[in-house]
Amino acid sequence: MRRTSKGLIGGALFTAVSGLALSLYSSRIARQAEELVPADGRFLDVAGARLHYIDVGSGPTIVMVHGLGGQLRNFSYALVDLLKDDYRVIVVDRPGSGYSTATGAMPGIVGQGAIIADFIQKLGLDRPLLVGHSLGGAIGLAVGLDHPHLIRALALIAPLTRPQESVPESFRGLARVPARARLGFAQVLGTPLSRLTSAKTLEGIFAPEAVPEDFAVRGGGALSQRPIAIAAAAADLGGVNDDLTPMAERYGEIGVPTRILFGRQDAILDPAYHGHRTAAAIPGAKIDTIEGGHMIPITAPEACARFVRAAFAAG
């Protein structure tokens, strides 16, 4: 009995020490990521969140919303520079991503749509073009459904638009994060596991194109390995179908001009399902496809810039 007790105590002590070591490791990775990718812009408090954003250029306004596990440098990597001479371009970190934080429970797609709507109102923007990439496209659609008076048009790049029966392989690790302890899990195991699998994950997200060597810094990729970002991305992924299922049934109500752009080789979201089917459901919507994968704002910025300009003109 004594040996058994000592074994149990020793095992518990080992587990506690290991957990502490992994937690400290995760904190160190988070600090390093923030040193590599510091906050680029300013902050604004809105209902439900404190948002970090950049605001560059002048002219008619464009607001950009990034996707799952991303942050605003996904757009400022190249696309913003191609637009800022003719437009005022505002790119925002979603709650839990980059340097934005939720002030309560992590909001779902509809909740984040309301946050973006309040962001537009708090900045006093006059019906900007709303650009959304991937999960940001779903948030754009939520704004188009519930707050259409605030925007002139939607430009959706490789958007998530419909409920998913299965999780893309690159994001299956996030799907395994327990819902009741997301931040704790991310602090102890999420960041170390993310470090081990990041190369393969990014290869899947960018496929068939290569991951840019400078993506970690210039594209903000390093920030996605912080515990807070992993927990937020897991929450986003865990709740998408709850909002997308009823949203998809309402796409016929969307009255703002809507354009969709997909890479034909997108390995994350099916262009036929999320693109062509959704374009057919939205009155007057148009869809274009180009050569490329899911991360075309980074890998094909010139084509994306032409798409955004055309969407603005159509609005």
N, C-alpha and C positions, 0 to 999 in steps of 0.2 A: 504493500500500500504506500509506504514512504517513497519507494522508487517511482511508483506511478505518479504520486503527487509532485515529486521533484521533476519528473518528465513533463507533466502538464504545465508546471510553472516555467520550466525552461523553455518549452514551446511557446507559451504565451509571451515570455520576455523576448524571445527571438523574433516573433511576429511583430511585437510593438517596436523593437529597435529597427527592424527592416522597414516597417511602415514609416517611421520617423525619418530614416535615411532617404527613402524614396520621396517623401514629402519635401525634405530639404533640397534634394536634387531638382525636383520640379520647380521650386521657388527660384533656384539658381538659374535654371533654363529660362524662366519667365523674365528675370532681371536682364539676362543677356539678350533676349529677344527685344526687350524694350530699349536697350542701349543701341542695338542695331537698327531698330525701326521706331524712332521716337514719334510722338504726336506731331503731326504736320500742321494742324490748323487750330481752330477755335472750338469752343463748347457752347451749347445752348440747352437750357432746361426746357423740356416739353412735358406734356402729360404722359407719365409712365416711363420716362427715360431722360438721361443726360447724354446728348448726342455730340460726338466729335465730327467735324466736317471741315472741308476746304472749300474756299470760294475764290475762284480765279476768273480772269477775263472780264469782258463787258459786252453788253448787248442783250438780246433776248435770252431768257433763262432756261437752262437745262438742269434737272436734278437727276443724279445717278445713284442707284441702290445696288449693292453687290450681292453675291450669292452665299451659299452655305460654306462656312469656314473661311470666308474671305474677309477682306477689309478694303478701305477706299483706295489703297495703292493698286488694287487690281485694275482700276480705271486710270489712275494717274501714271501707271507704268508707261503708257504711250498714248492712249486715246484722248486724254484731256488736252495734251499739247496740240493735237490736231484740230481742236475745236475752239480753244480759248481765244483765238484772235477774232472770232466772229460772234461768240456767245459768252454769256456769263455762265460758267460751269460750276455747279455745286455738287460735291461728292460726299456722301455721308456714310459713316460706319453704322451698321445696324446694332441694336442693343445686344451687348455681350460680345460683340466683335470689335476688333481694333481697339479704340479707346472709348467707345460708347458703353454705357451701362444702363441696365433696367433699374428703375427705382422700386420695383416690387417683383412679383413673380414674372418669369420670362414670358413675354407675350407670344401668341401664335401669329399666324399669317395675317388674320384680320386685325388683331391687336397692333401688329407692326404697321399695317396699312394706316390705322388711325394715328399712330405716332408720326408717320411720314406726313400725313395730312396736317397734323398740328405743327410740325416743323415748317411746312410750306406757309402756313398762316402766320406763325410767329416771326418768320423772316419777312413777311409782307410781300411774298412773291406773287406776281401777276400771271397766273395760269402757265406755269412752266411746262415744257415737255418732260415727261417722266420716263427715264430709261432704267430698265431693270434687267440684270443678268442672272440667270439660273433661278435660285430661290427669290432673288430680288425681282424677277419677273412676276412671280406669284404675288408678291407684295404690291407691285404695280397694278396688277389686276384687281386686288382688293381695294386699292384707291379708286380705280376706274369704276368699280361697282358701287362703292359706298360714299365716295367723295368726288364725283366727276366734275363738279363745278370748280374744283381747285386746279385742274390741269387742262392743258390744251389738247394733248394727245399722249399715247403710249408707244414707246419703242422698246420692244422686248427682245433681248438677245439670249438665245439658247434658254428660253424660260421653262421653268417648272410650272405646268398649268393644270395638271390632272393628278388624281390620287394614284399612288404607285402600289402595285401588288407586291413588289420586292424591292429591296434596297440595292442600289448599284454596288458592285463589289468594292469599289474604292471607299465607300462609306459604311461598310458593314461593321467595322470596329466601333463606330459611333453608335450604331444600333444596339450594341451589347452593353452600353453604359446604363447601369440601373437607374430608373427614373427617380427613385426616392433618395438617392444619394449621389447625384451627378457630380457636384463640385468636389465632394470628398473622394469619390472614385477617381476623378480626373487629377486631383492633387497627388494621390498616392500612386496610381497605376496609369492613368490616361496619358500624362506627359511622357513618362519613360517608354511606354508602348508606342506612342506616336513618333518618338525619336527613332525607334527601331524600324518602323514601317514607313516612314515619311517618303523615302525615295520611291518605293513601289506605289504608294498611294498617289503621289504626284504624277508618276508615269501614267497611271490609269486615268487621272483627271484630264491630263493634257493630250492623251492619245488621240490620233496617231502622231501628233507633233511632239517634238522634244521639249522637255522642261527647260526654260531659259536658265542659264547658269546663275544669273543675278536675281532670280525670282524671290529668294529668301529675303532680300533687302529691298530691292527696287519694287518688287511686287507685293511686299509685305508678308510673304509666306511664313517668316519666322514667328510672327505673332500667333499663328494658328496652333502652335504647340503649347501655349500657356494653358494652365488648368481652367481659367475662366472662359477661354475661347472654346475649349473642348466641351465643357459643360453646356455652354450656350448652343453650340452646334448640335450636340446630342438632343437638347430640348427642341431645337428647330426640327430636326429630323423626326423625332418621336411624335410631333404634333401635326405634321403637314396634312395627313389625310383627313384629320378632323375638320379642318377648314376647307381644304380643296374639294372635298366631295360635294358640299352644298354650293360652293362657289361655282363649280363647273356647270351645275344645273341652271345658273343665272347668267351665263355668258351672253345669252341673247339679249340681255338688258343693257349691255355696254353700249353707250352712245358716243363715246369719244373716239376719234380716229385711232386705229390700232394697226401697228405693223410689227411683224415678227421676223427675226433673222436667225437661221440655224446653220451650223456647220454640218455638211452632209455626212461626215464621218463621226459625229458626236457619239462617244462611247458611254456617256453618263445619262443623257436623256434622249429618247427616241424622237427624231424630228417628225415622223409621221403622226405619232400619238400626241406629243406635246405641242407640235407646230401646226401641221396641216389640219388635224382634226379640230383644234381650238380655233384656228383662223376661220374655218368653215362655220363655227358656232357663233362668232362675233360679227354682227352686221357690218359689212363693208371692210372687214379686216383683210390685210394682204400679207403674204408670206414670201420671203426670199430665202434662197439657200446658196451657200458658197462652199468651196473646198475648205475643210478644216474640222477640228474637233470641238470640244466643249469650251475651251478657254480662248475663243476667238477675240475677245477684247484685248488680249495680250499678244496672241499669235497672228492676228489679222487686223490690226488697228485701223489701217487705211480703209478697208472694206467696211468696218464697223462705223467709222466716221462718215463715210458716204451714206450709209444706212440711216444714221442719226440725222444727218442733214435733210435727207429725203423725208423722214418722218416729221421733222419740224415743219418743212414746207407744206406737207399734206395736212397738217393740223391747222 
